[in-house]
Amino acid sequence: MRYTVYEVHFELIEPILGTVPKDPDVYTRYIAGKKDRNGNLLIPDERMIAEEVSTASDPADKLEKSGWTGFHQDQNGLFLYNYVVLGFLKEAGNVLKEQLGIKNLKSKIDQFVFVELRRIYLGKDKPDGYIERPLRAMTMQGPRVTVVRSDYIDAGTRFAAQLLVLDNKKINGAVLREILSYGRFRGLGQFRNGSYGRFTFEMAELRGKSIT
């Protein structure tokens, strides 16, 4: 099995907002809402739950939470999990499939493209600040307005990830560049439809290898 590894350097042109609820009960409430009448979980594993929450254009819509979101952090600083980048690639692929002439591009990305480095460090020990914004929704009780606070990392921040692409007939370096170029218009993280998380990038092919 052959594959190619590409290194991608991202540079934010708009601040990126944190996606991680600081209230630990949020995930519990979200999971409870994903059970059927018999109590069976409709989302089968934790990774899929985390990906759905972190890559939603506005997780607060699904979590129904007025609260505070931030970033994952360990002893090396603030980071994004790799599924945030993969989620962007799949979303962009779904949007660009007709322009690129590749059917089921989102599915092909899921099958052939893997984001190396589980944790993508942002080079920060703490956020650069936070924003607050109102969310409006129509509920069974009538109109509802809540205020959400999100930590952010400033524009100009650079970070890197590696993309491992299994050899296939559709996705190559040129296609990846087109997909990543969508980041200039719609970025990473929360509130992407508000232009947060937009980025430019540089990409270089590192190596090709065979898995034996």
C-alpha positions as CSV (number, residue, x, y, z in Angstrom):
1,M,0.0,0.0,0.0
2,R,1.5,3.3,-1.1
3,Y,0.9,6.8,0.3
4,T,2.3,10.3,0.1
5,V,2.8,12.7,3.0
6,Y,2.2,16.5,2.6
7,E,3.2,19.1,5.2
8,V,0.7,22.0,5.5
9,H,1.6,25.2,7.2
10,F,-1.5,27.2,8.1
11,E,-1.6,31.0,8.8
12,L,-4.8,32.5,10.2
13,I,-6.1,35.6,8.5
14,E,-9.0,35.8,11.0
15,P,-9.1,34.8,14.6
16,I,-10.0,31.2,15.3
17,L,-12.6,30.5,18.0
18,G,-12.4,27.7,20.6
19,T,-14.9,24.9,20.2
20,V,-14.5,23.1,23.5
21,P,-17.3,23.7,26.1
22,K,-15.8,24.6,29.4
23,D,-18.9,23.3,31.1
24,P,-18.2,19.5,31.5
25,D,-21.9,18.8,31.6
26,V,-22.4,20.0,28.0
27,Y,-21.3,16.7,26.5
28,T,-23.5,14.8,28.9
29,R,-26.5,16.8,27.8
30,Y,-25.6,16.5,24.1
31,I,-25.2,12.7,24.3
32,A,-28.5,12.4,26.1
33,G,-30.1,14.2,23.2
34,K,-28.7,11.6,20.8
35,K,-30.5,8.6,22.3
36,D,-33.5,6.9,20.8
37,R,-36.7,5.9,22.6
38,N,-35.0,2.8,23.9
39,G,-32.0,4.7,25.3
40,N,-29.6,3.5,22.6
41,L,-27.0,6.0,21.5
42,L,-27.4,7.1,17.9
43,I,-23.8,8.2,17.6
44,P,-21.7,5.1,18.2
45,D,-18.4,6.4,19.6
46,E,-16.8,9.3,21.4
47,R,-14.6,10.4,18.5
48,M,-17.7,10.9,16.3
49,I,-19.4,12.9,19.0
50,A,-16.3,15.1,19.4
51,E,-16.0,15.6,15.6
52,E,-19.6,16.5,15.2
53,V,-19.4,19.1,18.1
54,S,-16.1,20.6,17.1
55,T,-16.7,20.9,13.3
56,A,-20.3,22.2,13.5
57,S,-20.5,25.7,12.0
58,D,-22.0,26.7,15.4
59,P,-21.9,24.0,18.1
60,A,-24.0,26.2,20.4
61,D,-27.0,25.6,18.1
62,K,-26.8,21.9,18.8
63,L,-25.7,22.0,22.4
64,E,-28.4,24.6,23.3
65,K,-25.9,26.2,25.7
66,S,-25.2,29.8,26.6
67,G,-21.7,29.4,28.0
68,W,-18.0,29.6,27.3
69,T,-16.0,27.6,24.8
70,G,-12.2,27.4,24.6
71,F,-9.4,25.2,23.4
72,H,-7.9,21.8,24.4
73,Q,-4.7,22.3,26.4
74,D,-1.9,20.1,27.8
75,Q,1.6,20.8,29.1
76,N,2.7,21.8,25.5
77,G,0.0,24.5,25.1
78,L,-3.3,25.0,23.3
79,F,-4.1,22.6,20.5
80,L,-6.7,21.3,18.0
81,Y,-7.4,17.7,17.6
82,N,-6.7,16.4,14.1
83,Y,-10.4,15.8,13.4
84,V,-10.9,19.5,13.2
85,V,-8.7,19.7,10.1
86,L,-10.2,16.5,8.7
87,G,-13.7,18.0,9.2
88,F,-12.7,21.1,7.3
89,L,-11.3,19.0,4.4
90,K,-14.6,17.0,4.2
91,E,-16.8,20.0,4.3
92,A,-14.7,21.8,1.6
93,G,-14.6,18.6,-0.5
94,N,-18.4,18.4,-0.3
95,V,-18.7,22.0,-1.5
96,L,-16.1,21.8,-4.3
97,K,-17.0,18.3,-5.6
98,E,-18.7,19.7,-8.7
99,Q,-16.0,22.3,-9.5
100,L,-13.4,19.6,-9.2
101,G,-15.4,17.0,-11.1
102,I,-15.1,14.3,-8.4
103,K,-18.2,12.5,-7.3
104,N,-18.5,11.6,-3.6
105,L,-15.4,13.7,-2.8
106,K,-16.3,14.0,0.9
107,S,-16.4,10.2,1.2
108,K,-13.2,9.8,-0.7
109,I,-11.4,12.2,1.6
110,D,-12.7,10.2,4.5
111,Q,-11.3,7.0,2.9
112,F,-8.0,8.2,1.6
113,V,-6.8,11.2,3.6
114,F,-5.5,11.1,7.2
115,V,-4.3,13.9,9.3
116,E,-1.1,13.0,11.0
117,L,-0.3,14.4,14.5
118,R,-3.2,13.7,16.8
119,R,-2.7,17.1,18.5
120,I,-2.0,20.2,16.3
121,Y,-0.4,22.8,18.6
122,L,-1.2,26.4,18.1
123,G,2.0,27.8,19.7
124,K,0.1,29.5,22.5
125,D,-0.1,28.8,26.3
126,K,-3.3,30.8,26.6
127,P,-5.9,32.4,24.4
128,D,-5.4,35.9,23.0
129,G,-8.9,37.0,24.3
130,Y,-12.5,36.2,24.0
131,I,-15.6,37.4,22.2
132,E,-19.3,37.4,23.2
133,R,-22.1,37.2,20.7
134,P,-25.9,36.7,20.9
135,L,-27.6,33.6,19.5
136,R,-31.2,33.7,18.5
137,A,-33.4,30.7,18.0
138,M,-37.1,29.9,17.8
139,T,-38.1,27.3,20.3
140,M,-41.4,25.7,21.4
141,Q,-41.6,28.3,24.1
142,G,-41.0,31.1,21.6
143,P,-38.0,33.2,20.6
144,R,-34.9,32.6,22.6
145,V,-31.7,34.7,22.9
146,T,-28.6,33.5,24.6
147,V,-25.1,34.9,24.9
148,V,-22.1,32.7,24.0
149,R,-18.5,33.5,25.0
150,S,-15.7,32.0,23.0
151,D,-11.9,32.2,23.5
152,Y,-10.0,33.1,20.4
153,I,-6.5,32.9,18.9
154,D,-5.4,35.9,16.9
155,A,-5.0,36.2,13.2
156,G,-1.3,35.8,12.1
157,T,-0.9,32.6,14.2
158,R,0.8,29.8,12.3
159,F,0.6,26.1,12.9
160,A,1.3,22.9,10.9
161,A,-0.1,19.5,10.2
162,Q,0.7,16.6,8.0
163,L,-1.7,14.9,5.5
164,L,-1.1,11.3,4.6
165,V,-2.9,10.4,1.4
166,L,-3.2,6.8,0.3
167,D,-2.6,6.3,-3.4
168,N,-5.8,6.6,-5.3
169,K,-7.1,7.8,-8.7
170,K,-8.8,11.0,-7.6
171,I,-7.1,12.8,-4.7
172,N,-3.5,14.1,-5.2
173,G,-1.5,17.2,-4.3
174,A,-3.3,19.4,-6.8
175,V,-6.7,18.4,-5.5
176,L,-5.6,19.0,-1.9
177,R,-4.4,22.5,-2.8
178,E,-7.8,23.3,-4.3
179,I,-9.6,22.0,-1.2
180,L,-7.3,23.8,1.2
181,S,-7.8,27.0,-0.8
182,Y,-11.4,27.0,0.4
183,G,-10.0,28.1,3.8
184,R,-9.6,31.6,2.5
185,F,-13.4,31.8,2.4
186,R,-14.5,29.4,5.2
187,G,-12.2,28.4,8.0
188,L,-11.7,26.2,11.0
189,G,-13.4,26.1,14.4
190,Q,-16.5,27.7,15.6
191,F,-18.7,30.4,14.0
192,R,-17.1,29.8,10.6
193,N,-20.1,31.4,8.9
194,G,-19.1,34.6,10.7
195,S,-15.7,34.4,8.8
196,Y,-13.7,33.2,11.9
197,G,-10.9,30.7,11.4
198,R,-10.1,31.6,7.8
199,F,-6.6,30.9,6.7
200,T,-4.0,30.8,4.0
201,F,-1.5,27.9,3.7
202,E,1.7,26.6,2.2
203,M,2.0,22.9,1.3
204,A,4.9,20.8,0.4
205,E,5.2,17.1,-0.5
206,L,7.5,15.4,2.1
207,R,7.8,11.8,0.9
208,G,6.1,8.8,-0.7
209,K,6.3,5.4,1.0
210,S,5.0,1.9,0.9
211,I,3.3,0.1,3.8
212,T,4.5,-3.5,3.9
